[in-house]
């Protein structure tokens, strides 16, 4: 995944947050250029967690070398999921148990 792919993924997530494609309507070009300059809609900033906004801003950083790597994007996504589902059986634990079960199944087959 290249830095431009990270930007594109961030832009896609941003579109999901605003509920429409970027660049639609009469202010579309202005909106796109604002996003390319690292400026987010006030609506997005007010509706979503600071962690999500901060992470998206890193993904959409105007300077490609400042954007996170693919590994960092994955780790950031894991952190967001864990923060959204804080419970005894959190997502990380479920993933760990699934991997453990798969390993046990393979051992049984052997």
Protein Blocks (a to p, Z undefined) as FASTA:
>chain_A
ZZklmmmmmmmmmmmmnopaehiajklmmmmmmmmnopacfklmmmpcfklmmmmmmmmg
mblklpccfklmmmmmmmmmmmmmgcfklfklmmmmmmmmmmmmmmmmZZ
